[in-house]
């Protein structure tokens, strides 16, 4: 165990945010678990430990299914943040069994391999249209023009959100996701609460419309669940839709721009990909490993656990460092090197265990579709300026990626 004052880990330092991977290497070299005082968390940097802890039932995304805040030694969130926490706490990502099991069983019906495969022509057609527009314009912002609109449109289509209503979805999502950063500011909390209220009100109206006039969308499917074991409350339905929208595009958006920024920095790998489009599937996996869109995943300790001789008590919080785990040389040969042909690639960018990303097959289709469209329609794509990284740590992405054709 290493004390916080001895660590290079600093999630608010612009230099660290620009490239956290050297600091991760130091963390891995210095031990398997580290106490980080600024956030009162135990940092876990090794792939083997992160992978095991994601499956560890003595940890939980919530503790409220077993303890009150007081029993767990925690303070309840401030009352003014209640709309955000109500929305967040009823989504399956922040629930544990049996509620998690019930909701995931229902939602998973929309993400079966067969269902997702049926979406492939729609995803590929939309990706082709977006890239064609980018090419016709001679270039633009890859984030704004391709990376964002593709997954937002796909998940909105699945949920049955009309095209005319989609403009606020991305801003709502960004404001809500601001609360997942370490020690979010008061301004971030205010934005998240406002977005939570507005998004919830919109979905409440949409659910009422679908009750009166069902369609073949996911919201109608959630309403139509007649099995008492699967039936969702209205709040669970709202929280599930928000989670699917947020999780259904945040990682894909950031993987797209992080990936292309990495390709531009590695021209030899980009040239190999342009010469051989059959590398796309392995390139998608390697780019998600190389610059991970979700850098950290938190879990509460529900019962004491021990890591490398350090007892972590009930009530503590563990921060699993996905970005570090995905660069662990114990698992990945030469992890700092981008290798689009990497065959053995057990990255954990989609998490693991009961909270494994339910939309992973769809995300892979979206990432491959936009990559193929860009390779085919914009073979000379290049950046026109150095991309600016968002001042975030947990959700790693760019402010934009300006390109020309």
LINWO-V127009 format. One record per backbone hydrogen bond with DSSP energy under -0.5 kcal/mol. NH is the residue of the N-H (numbers start at 0). CO is the residue of the C=O. E is the energy in kcal/mol with one decimal. If there is no record, write none. Layout:
NH|CO|E + NH|CO|E
This chain:
1|32|-0.6 + 5|2|-1.4 + 6|3|-1.8 + 12|9|-1.9 + 13|11|-0.5 + 16|12|-2.6 + 17|13|-2.1 + 18|14|-1.4 + 23|19|-1.9 + 24|20|-2.0 + 25|21|-1.8 + 26|22|-2.2 + 27|23|-2.7 + 28|24|-2.1 + 29|25|-1.8 + 30|26|-0.6 + 30|27|-0.7 + 33|42|-2.0 + 34|1|-1.2 + 35|40|-3.0 + 36|34|-0.6 + 38|35|-1.0 + 39|35|-0.8 + 39|36|-0.7 + 40|35|-1.7 + 41|316|-2.4 + 42|33|-3.5 + 42|40|-0.6 + 43|318|-2.3 + 44|42|-0.5 + 49|45|-2.7 + 50|46|-2.9 + 51|47|-1.9 + 52|48|-2.9 + 53|49|-2.1 + 54|51|-1.1 + 55|52|-1.1 + 56|54|-0.5 + 58|55|-1.3 + 59|299|-2.2 + 65|62|-2.0 + 66|62|-2.8 + 71|67|-1.7 + 72|69|-1.4 + 73|68|-3.1 + 80|77|-2.1 + 81|78|-1.8 + 83|80|-0.7 + 84|80|-2.0 + 85|81|-2.8 + 86|82|-1.8 + 87|83|-3.0 + 88|84|-2.9 + 89|85|-0.8 + 89|86|-0.5 + 90|87|-1.5 + 93|90|-1.5 + 94|91|-1.3 + 98|95|-0.8 + 99|95|-1.5 + 101|97|-2.3 + 102|98|-2.3 + 103|99|-2.8 + 104|100|-2.2 + 105|101|-1.3 + 106|102|-2.6 + 107|103|-2.7 + 108|105|-1.0 + 109|106|-2.1 + 110|107|-1.4 + 111|108|-0.6 + 115|111|-2.7 + 116|112|-2.4 + 117|113|-1.6 + 118|114|-0.8 + 118|115|-0.9 + 119|115|-0.6 + 119|116|-1.0 + 122|118|-2.6 + 123|119|-2.9 + 124|120|-2.4 + 125|121|-2.4 + 126|122|-2.5 + 127|123|-2.2 + 128|124|-2.1 + 129|125|-2.5 + 130|126|-2.4 + 131|127|-2.4 + 132|128|-2.1 + 133|129|-1.8 + 134|130|-2.6 + 135|131|-2.8 + 136|132|-1.6 + 137|134|-1.6 + 138|133|-1.8 + 139|402|-2.0 + 141|139|-0.7 + 141|400|-3.0 + 144|140|-3.2 + 145|141|-1.4 + 146|141|-2.9 + 147|142|-2.6 + 149|145|-1.6 + 150|146|-0.7 + 151|147|-1.7 + 152|148|-2.1 + 153|149|-2.0 + 154|150|-2.5 + 155|151|-2.2 + 156|152|-2.3 + 157|153|-2.1 + 158|154|-2.3 + 159|155|-1.3 + 160|155|-2.7 + 161|159|-0.6 + 164|161|-1.8 + 165|162|-1.3 + 168|165|-1.4 + 169|165|-0.6 + 170|166|-0.6 + 171|167|-2.7 + 172|168|-2.5 + 173|169|-2.7 + 174|170|-2.3 + 175|171|-2.4 + 176|172|-2.8 + 177|173|-0.9 + 178|175|-1.6 + 179|176|-1.7 + 180|177|-1.0 + 183|180|-0.7 + 188|184|-2.1 + 189|185|-2.3 + 190|186|-2.3 + 191|187|-2.5 + 192|188|-2.4 + 193|189|-2.2 + 194|190|-2.7 + 195|191|-2.3 + 196|192|-2.3 + 197|193|-2.5 + 198|194|-2.8 + 199|195|-2.1 + 200|196|-2.4 + 201|197|-2.2 + 202|198|-2.5 + 203|199|-2.4 + 204|200|-1.8 + 205|201|-2.2 + 206|202|-2.9 + 207|203|-1.8 + 208|204|-2.1 + 209|205|-2.3 + 210|206|-2.1 + 211|207|-1.7 + 212|208|-2.6 + 217|157|-3.2 + 218|158|-0.7 + 220|216|-1.8 + 221|217|-2.5 + 222|218|-2.1 + 223|219|-2.1 + 224|221|-0.9 + 225|223|-0.7 + 229|226|-1.5 + 230|226|-1.8 + 236|232|-2.2 + 237|233|-2.6 + 238|234|-2.9 + 239|235|-2.3 + 240|236|-2.3 + 241|237|-2.2 + 242|238|-2.5 + 243|239|-2.7 + 244|240|-2.1 + 245|241|-3.0 + 246|242|-3.2 + 247|242|-0.5 + 247|243|-1.5 + 248|244|-0.5 + 248|245|-1.1 + 249|245|-2.6 + 250|246|-0.5 + 252|248|-3.2 + 253|249|-2.3 + 254|250|-2.6 + 255|251|-2.1 + 256|252|-2.0 + 257|253|-2.7 + 258|254|-2.2 + 259|255|-2.4 + 260|256|-2.3 + 261|257|-2.1 + 262|258|-2.3 + 263|259|-2.5 + 264|260|-1.4 + 265|261|-0.7 + 265|262|-0.8 + 268|265|-0.8 + 269|265|-2.0 + 270|266|-2.5 + 271|267|-1.8 + 272|268|-2.1 + 273|269|-2.5 + 274|270|-1.7 + 275|271|-1.2 + 278|275|-1.8 + 279|276|-1.7 + 282|278|-2.7 + 283|279|-2.6 + 284|280|-1.5 + 285|281|-2.5 + 286|282|-2.8 + 287|283|-1.7 + 288|284|-1.7 + 289|285|-3.0 + 290|286|-1.8 + 291|288|-0.6 + 294|292|-0.6 + 294|393|-3.1 + 295|393|-0.6 + 296|319|-1.9 + 298|317|-2.2 + 299|59|-3.7 + 300|315|-2.6 + 301|57|-2.7 + 301|299|-0.8 + 302|57|-1.3 + 304|311|-2.2 + 306|309|-2.7 + 309|306|-2.1 + 310|308|-0.6 + 311|304|-3.4 + 311|309|-0.6 + 312|310|-0.6 + 314|300|-2.7 + 315|312|-2.0 + 317|298|-3.1 + 318|41|-3.2 + 319|296|-2.7 + 319|317|-0.6 + 320|43|-2.5 + 320|318|-0.5 + 321|294|-1.0 + 321|319|-1.2 + 322|294|-1.3 + 324|320|-2.6 + 325|321|-2.4 + 326|323|-1.7 + 327|324|-1.4 + 328|326|-0.6 + 330|327|-2.1 + 331|327|-2.6 + 332|330|-0.5 + 334|331|-0.8 + 336|333|-2.0 + 338|336|-0.6 + 341|338|-2.0 + 344|342|-1.0 + 346|344|-1.7 + 350|347|-2.1 + 354|351|-0.8 + 355|352|-1.7 + 356|349|-2.7 + 359|356|-1.4 + 362|358|-2.7 + 363|359|-2.3 + 364|360|-1.6 + 365|361|-2.4 + 366|362|-2.8 + 367|363|-2.4 + 368|364|-2.4 + 369|365|-2.3 + 370|366|-1.9 + 371|367|-2.7 + 372|368|-2.2 + 373|369|-2.2 + 374|370|-2.4 + 375|371|-2.5 + 376|372|-2.7 + 377|373|-1.8 + 380|377|-1.9 + 381|403|-2.0 + 383|401|-2.1 + 384|401|-0.7 + 388|386|-0.5 + 389|396|-1.9 + 391|389|-1.1 + 395|292|-2.4 + 395|393|-0.8 + 396|394|-0.5 + 398|387|-3.4 + 399|387|-0.7 + 402|139|-3.3 + 403|381|-2.6 + 404|137|-1.8
